[in-house]
Amino acid sequence: MDWTFNIFRVADIYQSEEIHTRIIAELINPKSTFHNNGERFLREFADSMEFKKFGINLDYDKVFVKTEIITRHIARKRRVDFVIWDYNYYIPFEVKIHAKDQERQIDDYLEHAEEQQVQVPVFFYLNRDGKEPGKISLSDINKHKVQTVTFKKQIVDWLIRCSSLSGVPKDVRVIMMHMIDNIDGNFTKGDSVIDLIRDDLIKHNYEWSKQVQFHPWVGSNYENMPRKILLLGDSHHGDEPGNDITQYVVQRFYQHQLKQKQFFNGIIWTLYGNKSDLEDKYNNIAFYNYVQELVSGPRVRPPHDDYIAAQEPFVEVLEKLHPDMVISFGYTLRWYLQKLTTDNWKVHSADIKHDIYESSLCVKNKSVLIYSLPHPCGSKFNRQVYYKYLLKHGLSLP
């Protein structure tokens, strides 16, 4: 999807606590007729909020999600932003984006919750930066009952989980992506993460044909590196295509907001021997997924025809990025790379013991080294071994 604007900023609701609350509540409502996904989003929400840590075991058949719950403190206009309630548990949420804490606000909400004659295992205080409720709002005696969570960590984590589920309606997924973008932009009208990605691509002036459906991640320092390295993965999974999905996933990873970390941790360890300063490391390299069609989920292998169709887009990427070296990951990808073109492909050597294959491919009269390693999520992957191998051959990065 080509993100040209964000609905939260266009509609001037980018700081609206009410709008963000209503969207969250509607998505986690199992009885919603808007998303028709039942309890799926609520289950992901429970995982992101770590309900089990608080001993919460919801009866999903009996859950209600309500917003703007009026408390008995009507004189102070007290309304709980939203609650999850299943007759066994009453779980209140207070949402803060820019509003300030009010006098005895959380204390009043807790008092109201405990009057419901069901368990109140925790009160969630959801805000932008993880700041604890102020003393004006929450007394010391009630502090242990409150858990602070943030939009940038728990909510973004939850939205990413939900957006990666199969069968999510396209319009629902778009709203999720816009909300993530707005949160990443820190609830301002300024540049968001996706805007910055687009600007960076324009700055590098990479123009891709339609056959390159998933544009590669190109680090801001890639062109300045003495050895330009392209890391090559297999495929993206999900059911919502978009040209910027690769840049988006890489950026989410190095911001520590991506759940599935094993693959990206593995490939960066291979080059550097550690995973500190992730943003700097990824800005030194390029990353591209070979197959240009989405697969339905993790560990699902793309069909044969998709690998064959990916040959020309991959050559286009090589021609425009001019890498000195490509490191690919996975046995299936290795097999199809060897079939890319028998005239231009030559296997130089292989380290059979550690399953390392070295090859080269000639692109526009330039020889590009290609190293093939096992997939980082596989049992045979040993990041220390591969880092030492590249280091020994002078191919690692400082």
N, C-alpha and C positions, 0 to 999 in steps of 0.2 A: 504494500500500500504506500502511495506517495503522500506523505503527511504535509499538506500545504497550510493547514491551520488547526488550532485546537479549540474544540467547542466551548471549553470552560473559559478561555480567554476571549474568544469572539463574542460570547454571550455575556461577558463581564461577570461571570460567576466563579472566577478562579479562586476567590477567597471565601466563598460562601460555605459556612459550616452546615447550614440547613441542606443545601444541595448535595454536598458530599455525604452527609449522614443519610439522606433519603436513598441515594444510589447504593450505598453499602447495605442498608437495611433491605432494600428491594432484592439485591442480589443474593443475600443470605436467607431470604424468606422462602422456605420450601414450597409454600402455597402460591408463589408468584405466578401470575398468568402472563407476565412479560417475557421471562426467560425460559419458562417451561423445562427447567433442569432439575426440578425437585430439590432434594437435599444436598446435591453434589457440591454446590458452592459453600453451603454452610459447613459441610465436613472439612473442606479445605480451610475454611476460616477457623474452625476449631483447632486444626493442626497448627496454623500460623500463630494463633494466640496461645498455644500450648495449654489447652483446656485440661488435658490429663494431669499436668503438673499441679493443678488445683483440685484434683479429684472429681472433675466434672465428667459425667458420662450421660450425655443427652439422650432422651427418648425422642428420636427424630420424627416419629409418627405423631407426636403431640406438641411439637415446637410451635410457638408463636413468636413473631418478631414485630415489635411495635415501636413507633417513633413518637416523640413529643409526649411522654407520659406525664400527665398532670399529677403533682404531688399535693399533699394537704397544705403545703406552705404556699397557697395561692396568693396570699398577700405579698409575697416576695416574687411572685410570677415564676415559681420553680417548675421546670419541666425537664425530665430526664431525656437526653437526646435519643437514645434507643435502648431497648432491652431485648434479651433472648430469654424466653420463659417456657418451661415445659411441665409445670406443676410440681416438679421436684426441685428445680433450680430457678433462681431469678438472677440474671446476670446483666447489670446495668453498665452503660457506656456513656461517658461524657466526652464530647468532641470539642477540641480547641484548635483553631487555626490562627486567629488573631485576637479573639475576645479575651478579656482579662478575667481572672478568677473573681468571684463575688463572695461577699461575706457569708460564711458558713455554707457555701454552696454544696460541696461534697458531703459535709456532715449531714445536711438536710436530705440529700439523695440517699445516703446510707440508711438514715432513719426510716425513710419511706420504704426502701427495699426490704428492710428487716420486718416491716409491718405486714409483708405479704404472706407470712407464715409458711415460707418454704426456705430452702437453703440459699444463702447468699455467699458462695465460697470466695468471691472476689469482685471488686469494682474496678473496671477498666477506665483509665484516664488516657485518652487518645489525643496526641498532639503532634506538632511538627518536629520538635527537637529533643524530646525525651525529658524535658524539664518537669520536675515533680510539682504537684499542686502546692500553692502557697499556703502559708499558715493562716491567712485570712479565710481560706476556704476549707481547710482540712486540719482538724485538731490532732495533736500528737497521739491521743488515745486511739484514733482510728487509722493511723498511718499504715499499720500492718495489713489492713483490709484492701488497700489500693495497689493496683499494678499499673505502672505507666508503660504505654506502648506508643509507637510512632507510626506516622504515615510512611516514612521512607523505608522503614524496616518491615514491620509486620503487615501493613496494608499492601505495600508494593509486592512483597513476597506472596501474599494471598492472591493478588490480582494476576501475577505471573502464573501461579499454579492453575488458577481457573482458566486463563486464556489459553493454556496449553492442553486443556482437556479436549477430547474429541466430541463433536456434536454440539459445540457451543454456537448458537446463532451468530451470523456475521455481524449484525448490528450490535449485539451484546458485547462481542469481542472488541469492536471498534470503540465503544464507550470505555471499556476496561483500559485499552491502550491510551485513549485520550486522558483518562484519569491518572495513569502512571506518568504520562508526559507532563501533566500539570503538577504532580507531586515532585517530579524530578526538577521542574522549573522553580521549585520552592514557592509555589502559589503566587507567582508574579506574572506580569505581562512580558517580562524580559525573555531572553533566549532560553529555550528548554534544551534538554539533552538532545532531542531529535533535531531541533534547529541547528545546534552546534555541529552535529554529525553532518547535516546537509551542507553547512558552510564549509566544513573541512573538506568535503568531497569536491565542492566547487573550487576551493583553493588549490587542490591538487590537479584540477582540470581533467579528471578521468571521465570520459564519456563512454558509456557501454551500449552495445547493441541490444536489441530485445532478447537475443538468445541467452544473454547473461542475466538471468532473472533475479539472482541473489548477488548483489554487488559485493565485492570483497571488502573486508576491513583493511584499511591502509593507515598505518600509524602515522602520526604527524611528523615523525623523524625518520620514517622509512627511506625516503629518497636521499637522506644525508648519511646513511650508514655506509661504512666501507665495504660491507658485504650485505647485499639485500637478500633477505630470507622470506620466503613464502611458506607458511604452514598450511597443509592441505588436509581438511577433514572429508568425511564421506557425504553426509546429507543433513538437512534440517528435518525436524519432525513437527507435526501439528497439522492444521487444516486452514490456516489463514496466511496466504502468501504475501510477500511484500519485498520490494527491492532492497529495503534497508534492514532486513531481519538479521543479517550477519553482523552489521555494525552494532545493532541494538543488543544482540546477545553478548558480544564481546564486552561492550561497555557495561552491561549489567554485571558481568562476571567481575571485572576489576574494581567495580564499586561494591563488591561483596554482597550483591543483592540477587544472586542467581543460585538456586538450590542445587542444580546438577553441576557440581564443580569438578568431579574427578577427571573428566576429559581435559578441561582447560588448565587445571593444575598440572596434569601430566605433561602436556605439550610445552608449557612454559618451564617446567623443571628440566625437560630434555635440553633446552637451550642454555639455561642459566645456572642450573644446579641449586636453585632456591626459588621461592615465590614471594619474596619481599618486593615492595614498590611495584605492584602489578601494573599500574597505569603507565609508568615509565617503560616497563618491559614491553607491553603491548604496543606502545607508540613507536617502538623500534622495528616492528615486523609487520608483515601483511598476513591475513588469514582468509581462506576461501574454502567453501564447501563444494565438492566436485559435482555432485548430482544436482540438477537444477529443477527438480520437482520435489515437493514435500512428501515424506512418508508419514504413516498414521501415528507412529509412536516410537519411543526409544527401542533400540535393538531390533527394529523392523528393517529388513533389507530391501532396498529399492529393486524394482524389476530390471531385468537385463536391458530392455530397450532404453530405460532412463540413463543407464551408464553409457550406452553407445551414443545417445543424443548429447551427452555431456562433453564429448570430446572437443567439438568445435568451440563451445564457450570457454573451456579450459585453455585452449591454445590462444584465444583472444586475450584472456587474462595474462598469460605469459608474455604475449607480445606487447601489452600496454604497461605492465608492471616491471618488466625486464629483471626478474629476480636472478641472482647468481646461484641460488640454491633453493630447492623445494624439499621439504620434509613431509612425507605423507604418512598417514596413520591408518592401519587396518589391512587385513589380508585380502579382502574382496577388492578394495581400492587398488592394491598392488597388482592384482591379476588384471584388472581392466586398464591400468596404466601401461602394463606390458603389451597390451593389445592395441594401444593407441595408434601406433603406426610402425609396422615392422621395418620400414626403411630408415626411420629416424631414431629408432630406439635400440640402445645397446646396453646390455648388462655388463658392467666392468668387473664387479667382484661381489662376494656375499660372505658375510660373517654368519655362517650357519648356526654356530653355537648360540648366538644371541639373537638370531633371526633379523639381522640387519642386511638389507640389500642396497647396493649402490648402483645407480644407473645414470644415464644422461640422455637428454633429448635435445635435438637441434631445432632451434626456433629462429627463423630469420638469420641464419648463418651464425647464430650464437649458441654455444653449448651450455645447457643448463643442467647442473648436477641435481639428481633426484635421489634422496635417501628414503627408503621405505622401512617403517617400523611397525610393530604390532599396535593394536588399538589401546589407548591408555586405560580403557575400562576392562580390558581383557586380563586373564590370569597370567599371561606370559610377559606382560609389560613390566619392565624394571627401569624406572626413571634414572636411577643412579648409574646403572650400566650404560644407558644410552648417552647420558650427559658425559660420562668419562670417555666414551668412544668418540664423541664429537670434539671433546676437549683435546684428546690425544691427536686427532687429525686436524686440529686448528680450525674447527668449524663451529665451536660454541661462541656465545656472546658474553662479554664481560658484565 
